[in-house]
């Protein structure tokens, strides 16, 4: 059962890391993956908190404001 959970984690982490370009976030993802691989699950969970600011920034993205800004040029 643990292998199934790890495989799902690895798949989702790989998808996430493939979709981002921010080096700091990528480094955090590597840190989280290493902790999970070594069985330090609580440490990995704590490291996930570092991603909250990045997540909030992405979720508050407003493509219309980008279009309005670009139209002003």
C-alpha positions in Angstrom: 0.0 0.0 0.0 2.8 2.4 0.8 4.3 1.9 -2.7 1.0 2.9 -4.2 0.9 6.1 -2.2 4.5 6.9 -3.1 3.9 6.3 -6.8 0.9 8.7 -6.7 3.0 11.3 -4.9 5.9 10.9 -7.4 3.5 11.3 -10.3 1.8 14.4 -9.0 5.2 16.0 -7.9 6.6 15.3 -11.4 3.6 16.9 -13.0 3.8 19.9 -10.7 7.5 20.4 -11.3 7.1 20.1 -15.0 4.6 23.0 -14.9 6.6 25.5 -13.0 9.8 27.4 -13.7 10.5 29.2 -10.4 13.9 27.9 -9.2 13.1 28.5 -5.5 9.9 26.5 -5.8 11.6 23.7 -7.7 14.3 23.5 -5.0 11.6 23.2 -2.4 9.9 20.4 -4.4 13.3 18.5 -4.5 13.6 19.0 -0.7 10.1 17.6 -0.2 10.8 14.7 -2.5 14.0 13.8 -0.6 12.2 14.0 2.7 9.4 11.7 1.5 11.9 9.2 0.0 13.7 9.1 3.3 10.5 8.6 5.3 10.6 12.1 6.9 7.0 12.7 6.2 6.4 15.4 8.8 9.5 17.3 7.6 8.2 17.1 4.0 4.8 18.4 5.2 6.4 21.4 6.9 8.4 22.1 3.7 5.1 22.1 1.8 4.1 25.2 3.7 6.9 27.1 1.8 4.8 26.6 -1.3 1.8 28.5 0.0 2.9 32.0 -1.1 3.7 30.6 -4.6 0.2 29.0 -4.7 -1.5 32.1 -3.6 0.3 34.1 -6.2 -0.8 31.7 -8.9 -4.4 31.5 -7.7 -4.7 35.3 -7.6 -3.5 35.7 -11.2 -5.8 37.8 -13.2 -5.3 37.4 -17.0 -7.6 40.4 -17.7 -5.4 42.7 -15.8 -2.5 41.5 -17.9 -4.5 42.3 -21.1 -5.4 45.8 -19.8 -1.8 46.4 -18.9 -0.6 45.3 -22.3 -3.3 47.3 -24.1 -1.9 50.5 -22.5 1.4 50.1 -24.4 
